[in-house]
Amino acid sequence: VLTDQNMPRMDGLTLIKRLRAMASYRDVPILMITTESSDDIKAQGKEAGANGWLVKPLGPQKLLEVIKKVLG
């Protein structure tokens, strides 16, 4: 799952928490791709269950590298 922190109806941290509460998403990799870069928000993401945190802007090569790490 790829999500952003800043979305119109639900923020990314809430989405991750809700997904992690479902048995079918407990082991699914979740990456946050956002402009948010503070240590506090990253810690919240880790606590919520994010497997990785990418700060925009980023190129497609960086995204592929991180996906391979998470899936590998």
Phi, psi and omega in degrees: 000132173248129180220162174251157176285317186262100179230160188294317188256332182211133179283164184298322179296319177295318178301313181299314179300317180292320178295316181296337178286343179268133181304322183289348180245005183298326183250005180282128178297137178231125177245135176262125177240112189204171174273348181289127185226006182290151179299325180297311182291325176295320178296321177297322178296316179297315179298324180289336178121011177293140178272341180197160183224118180244133181261128176284152357281150174216152181273166181298328180296317178297317179300314179298320179299315181292319178300317179298320178297315183291322181277338186280000000 
